[in-house]
């Protein structure tokens, strides 16, 4: 067996390991934010218990599927390359690069959570009061109402002078 095969197996195992740890990290972060009851975090401040349970259930289902996929990958690697021990590879990668993986993970979560913090200047509700939708596709008619992003190039006018909602498109 060549170095290329070992390299590919190592990359596949690392990817599957990360795919299992990300839902765990998201669960810890979302639970911490939800339990802190902070109104400054735009990600969870409007959640009720049902939304929290729905989100954590989705994360648990994702983690379960990822664990099943990981088990299949390990079994398949064992079938193709019986001389390779998947656990030894993962232990070796973790012992050699565990600190780097931890630093990158923590840094990524800090930046992600910083963006969701109200005072960092990002509106995670996607209700941009500075973007005016005056009924024209080029948004050149500036008036006194805000819009909400619907997806793609579509924005919903939150209110207008008549108190009605309408949908505008960029294009």
Beta strands, then each sheet from edge to edge (+ up, - down):
strand 1: 127-128
strand 2: 147-151
strand 3: 154-157
strand 4: 166-169
sheet 1: 1+ 2- 3+ 4-
end
